[in-house]
Amino acid sequence: MPAGKGLFHKAIIESGSQLTVASADNATARTKALLAKLGLTKPEGLQKVSTTKLFKAASGPDASGLGP
């Protein structure tokens, strides 16, 4: 980030596995699948979904294709 230039000497990635989990195309497809499963057409609708409903939609035996 340009605004941080010169502010840091070194940094580490704490969640590095997330850098290689999915390609942009794969992540987009999974997002569309999750939205469809929740009956949403736009990502903004996720703000109104309860965490319980979101968790259930993104996990479980019928969530293949939504995981990494």
N, C-alpha and C positions, 0 to 999 in steps of 0.2 A: 504494500500500500504506500503510495507516494508520501502521504502525510507522516508516515512513520520513519522515513529515511533519516538515518543518523541517530535514531533513538535507541537502537538495539545493536548489541555487539554479536550475540548469538541467539538462536532460538531452537526449540525442539518441537517435533510433532507429537502430541500426546495421543491422538486418535489416528495414527497413521494407517491403520487397516482400512479406514474409510476412504483413503485416497485411491485405492485400487479395487474396491468392492465391485463397482459396476461402471460401465462406460456411460457416457451421457445419453446415448440412445436407449440403453437398457434401463437406466434410472427413469427416463421419461416414460417408457412403456410401463414400468412398475407403478409409477405415479398415476398414470391414466387408469390402470387396472384398479388401484385402490380407490380412486375417485368414483369409478363406475360402481364398485362394490358398495360404496357409501351412498350411491344415488346422487352424486354431485357432478356438475359440469365444469366448475371452475375451482382452482385451488383455494381461492378466497373462502369458499364454503367450509373449509376445514376449521376455520376459527369458531364455528358454531357447533362443531361436533364434540361431544363429551370425550374425555380421555378414555373412558371405559369402552365406548363404542369404537373409537379409533383403534385401541389396542386389540379388541376382538376382531376387527376387520383385517388388521395387519398380521395376525397370528392365527395359529390353529391349522388343522389339516386341510382346510379349503383355501389357504392363503398361499399355495404354491405359486411361484412367480412373483410374489410380493417381497420375498426375502432376498438376501444377497445371492 
